[in-house]
Amino acid sequence: MVFRLQGWVRAVAGLAAGFGAPSAAFAQPGIGLAPAHLSVSNMVLQADWVVKLVMIGLLLASLATWTVFVAKVLELRKATAAERAVHDNVRMLRSLGDAGRNPALANAPLVSEALAELKLSADALDDAEGVKERVVSRFQRHEAATARQLTRGVNLLATIGATAPFVGLFGTVWGIMNSFIGIAEQQTTNLAVVAPGIAEALLATALGLVAAIPSVVIYNHFSRQIAAHRALVSDTAAAILRLVSRDLSRGAIALAKA
């Protein structure tokens, strides 16, 4: 028991001596200490021109991402609301002629396409299947054009999401290379020499992730929203095609010519 107490006393005395005596790393100024002026703004200002170009490019890519996000949210919201109103109105109609006489539906693109095809096929209404095939072809072209319009700018998000991490990685490699060059030139491993280049490298990596992650998330969001809008357009086209088929079955030539 006495020997065990003596061992504890020696251990406590050793710890006290260790805390009281500064280590060799801290006894030398600048060794193991990061520069006091190292901040994000200073890292950007003091970075190599290549790393600066990388950071500026990534910031512009992030700005483009959020610009596309705001613009597409407004565009999709407006287009979906208009298409849903047309779809809800068309479902309640018995004839395409009723849609043509309705000011709210007469200017709807799908209704206009159907009426235009019926007018062009006024002398071939006996071939009901042929008329319906031509109407479906018009609807498919309209749906494809709508998809192209809505995806305009969204592909930029995919490009940013795929390339931004690698651009940031390039800045990382360049910053680390500058750090090793500084070590070789000054013949020292002082943290004050190594830290700025490594910090620039890590900042470039962080900016690459800041640009890429929102781009991927927003791209996936818009992909689902555009797919939902295309499904709504397809539902509206199917409802109008039923009106066309109904009119052809009734022999409503007068309505078609109107």
PyMOL commands that set and color helices and strands:
alter all, ss='L'
color gray80, all
select helices_A, chain A and resi 2-20+24-27+40-46+49-91+96-101+103-106+109-120+122-124+128-150+154-186+191-250+253-257
alter helices_A, ss='H'
color red, helices_A
deselect
rebuild
show_as cartoon
